[in-house]
């Protein structure tokens, strides 16, 4: 039985039963969308310790970028670049 025949079978249902079936399908879709929207966000930093680690990591990355730029500029000045 293909999908077209199933749709025609639903069309043959009594109106009250078709309405209930439609409401159930819509509720199922709303439930899936709601569940996906309210999944916990694993990128959130929940604890103060995690926020502090992230801040220190960001500062460390900035320092490393600055050191890398300085080292590369010194190498270019010496002609080794």
Secondary structure, DSSP 8 states (H G I E B T S, - for coil): --HHHHHHHHHTS-HHHHHHHHHHHHHHHHHHHHHHHTS--TTS--SHHHHHHHHHHHHHHHHHHHHHHHHHHHHHHHT--
